[in-house]
């Protein structure tokens, strides 16, 4: 019998000695299936052995009434404060979105930064970090770096805290790629 994605991740965590939690055994006991607000599954790897307050999170949620889904795999690092929320991705020549400029030609040519205001935390967005982000992006594309102020996530370890995260829009299940994602992601956050 073929293993589910959650079983694959639980086996990986057990093999590597990583503390793992999941809501895979949680059931939604709504009386009427049409009234279910959200269907959500997540797996959390506690990466404290690499850096304090760092987690690898696999999340998949679906909201039937809004026909919206959110699937991602990402490394989240708790930060003391988040001055402004940003979303950063590799820049493409056809990217015409309203971007936040850093006035650093290397950064502005390499990545697209979207934010609500023009404030960028230079402790987070710097040339060294951008170089490492672009290297990881060669293997795990599409990749996004985000900062989150007071997270309102359905994942308990994220709720109410400030984070910086790199995430992709699918779950990484292959052991070798998962090891590489953990290694490179933790290295990226050490430069911040």
C-alpha positions as CSV (number, residue, x, y, z in Angstrom):
1,X,0.0,0.0,0.0
2,X,1.3,3.4,-1.0
3,X,2.2,5.8,1.9
4,X,0.4,9.2,2.2
5,X,2.4,12.4,2.1
6,X,2.0,12.8,5.8
7,X,3.2,9.2,6.4
8,X,6.3,9.9,4.2
9,X,7.1,13.1,6.2
10,X,6.6,11.3,9.6
11,X,8.9,8.5,8.5
12,X,11.5,11.1,7.3
13,X,11.3,12.9,10.7
14,X,11.6,9.6,12.7
15,X,14.6,8.5,10.6
16,X,16.4,11.9,11.1
17,X,15.4,12.3,14.8
18,X,13.4,15.4,14.1
19,X,10.5,16.2,16.5
20,X,7.4,16.1,14.3
21,X,3.8,17.1,15.0
22,X,0.7,16.9,12.8
23,X,-3.0,17.2,12.9
24,X,-3.4,14.2,10.6
25,X,-5.4,12.3,13.3
26,X,-7.6,15.3,14.0
27,X,-11.2,15.1,12.6
28,X,-13.6,17.8,11.9
29,X,-16.9,16.7,13.6
30,X,-19.2,19.2,12.0
31,X,-22.8,18.0,11.9
32,X,-23.4,19.3,8.4
33,X,-20.6,18.9,5.9
34,X,-21.7,22.0,4.0
35,X,-21.0,24.1,7.1
36,X,-17.4,23.0,7.3
37,X,-15.4,26.2,7.3
38,X,-12.0,24.8,6.4
39,X,-10.3,21.5,5.8
40,X,-6.7,21.7,6.8
41,X,-3.7,19.3,7.2
42,X,-0.3,20.3,8.4
43,X,3.0,18.7,9.5
44,X,5.5,20.7,11.6
45,X,9.2,19.7,12.0
46,X,10.8,21.4,15.0
47,X,14.3,22.5,13.7
48,X,15.5,23.8,17.1
49,X,18.6,21.6,16.7
50,X,19.7,23.9,13.9
51,X,18.4,27.2,15.2
52,X,16.1,28.3,18.1
53,X,12.5,28.9,17.1
54,X,12.8,27.5,13.5
55,X,10.2,25.2,11.9
56,X,9.7,23.4,8.7
57,X,6.0,23.5,8.0
58,X,3.9,21.6,5.4
59,X,0.4,23.0,5.1
60,X,-2.6,22.2,2.9
61,X,-5.9,23.9,3.5
62,X,-9.1,24.2,1.6
63,X,-12.1,26.5,2.2
64,X,-15.1,25.0,0.3
65,X,-17.3,28.1,0.5
66,X,-14.6,30.4,-1.0
67,X,-13.2,27.7,-3.3
68,X,-9.8,28.7,-2.1
69,X,-6.8,26.5,-1.2
70,X,-3.4,27.2,0.2
71,X,-0.6,24.6,-0.1
72,X,3.0,25.3,0.9
73,X,6.1,23.9,2.4
74,X,8.3,26.4,4.2
75,X,11.0,27.1,6.7
76,X,9.8,29.6,9.3
77,X,12.1,31.5,11.7
78,X,10.7,33.4,14.6
79,X,11.9,37.0,14.7
80,X,11.6,39.5,17.6
81,X,9.9,42.2,15.5
82,X,8.6,42.7,12.0
83,X,8.8,46.3,10.9
84,X,7.0,45.7,7.7
85,X,5.5,42.7,5.8
86,X,7.1,41.9,2.5
87,X,6.9,39.2,-0.1
88,X,10.0,38.7,-2.2
89,X,10.6,36.5,-5.2
90,X,13.1,36.1,-8.0
91,X,12.7,39.0,-10.5
92,X,11.7,38.2,-14.1
93,X,12.0,40.6,-17.0
94,X,8.2,40.7,-17.5
95,X,7.4,41.5,-13.8
96,X,5.5,44.8,-13.9
97,X,4.1,44.7,-10.4
98,X,4.5,47.8,-8.1
99,X,7.8,47.0,-6.4
100,X,9.5,48.4,-3.3
101,X,12.9,49.7,-4.3
102,X,16.0,49.3,-2.1
103,X,18.3,51.7,-4.0
104,X,20.8,48.8,-4.2
105,X,21.2,47.9,-7.9
106,X,22.1,44.2,-7.3
107,X,19.0,43.7,-5.1
108,X,16.6,45.7,-7.3
109,X,17.8,43.8,-10.5
110,X,17.6,40.4,-8.8
111,X,14.4,40.2,-6.9
112,X,10.9,41.7,-6.8
113,X,9.9,42.9,-3.3
114,X,6.2,43.7,-2.7
115,X,5.2,45.5,0.5
116,X,2.5,47.8,1.7
117,X,5.0,50.6,2.3
118,X,8.5,51.5,1.2
119,X,10.1,50.4,4.5
120,X,12.5,47.5,4.1
121,X,14.3,46.0,7.1
122,X,17.9,46.1,5.9
123,X,18.9,43.5,8.5
124,X,16.7,41.1,6.5
125,X,17.1,42.3,2.9
126,X,20.8,42.6,2.2
127,X,23.1,41.6,-0.7
128,X,24.5,38.5,1.0
129,X,21.0,37.1,1.9
130,X,19.7,37.9,-1.7
131,X,22.6,35.8,-3.2
132,X,21.8,32.9,-0.9
133,X,18.1,33.2,-1.7
134,X,18.8,33.1,-5.5
135,X,21.0,30.0,-5.0
136,X,18.2,28.1,-3.2
137,X,15.7,29.3,-5.9
138,X,17.7,27.5,-8.5
139,X,16.7,24.2,-6.9
140,X,13.3,25.0,-5.4
141,X,11.3,27.1,-7.8
142,X,9.0,29.0,-7.3
143,X,10.4,30.2,-4.0
144,X,9.2,33.2,-2.0
145,X,10.6,34.9,1.1
146,X,8.1,36.6,3.3
147,X,8.0,38.4,6.6
148,X,4.9,38.0,8.8
149,X,3.7,40.4,11.5
150,X,1.6,38.7,14.2
151,X,0.7,35.5,12.2
152,X,-2.9,34.4,12.1
153,X,-2.1,30.9,10.9
154,X,-4.1,27.8,11.5
155,X,-0.8,26.1,12.5
156,X,-0.5,26.6,16.3
157,X,3.3,27.2,16.4
158,X,2.9,30.1,14.0
159,X,-0.1,31.8,15.5
160,X,0.5,35.2,17.1
161,X,4.3,35.4,16.3
162,X,6.5,37.4,13.9
163,X,8.3,35.3,11.3
164,X,10.6,35.3,8.3
165,X,10.0,32.4,6.0
166,X,11.0,30.9,2.7
167,X,8.3,28.8,1.1
168,X,7.3,27.0,-2.1
169,X,3.8,26.2,-3.3
170,X,4.1,22.4,-3.0
171,X,5.2,19.8,-0.5
172,X,8.8,18.6,-0.8
173,X,8.7,14.8,-0.2
174,X,11.9,13.4,-1.7
175,X,14.4,12.8,1.1
176,X,17.4,14.2,-0.6
177,X,15.6,17.4,-1.6
178,X,14.1,17.8,1.8
179,X,17.5,17.5,3.4
180,X,18.9,20.2,1.0
181,X,15.9,22.5,1.7
182,X,16.5,22.3,5.4
183,X,20.2,22.8,5.1
184,X,20.1,25.7,2.7
185,X,17.1,27.4,4.4
186,X,18.7,27.3,7.8
187,X,22.0,28.7,6.3
188,X,20.0,31.5,4.7
189,X,18.5,32.5,8.1
190,X,21.9,32.4,9.8
191,X,22.9,35.3,7.5
192,X,20.0,37.5,8.8
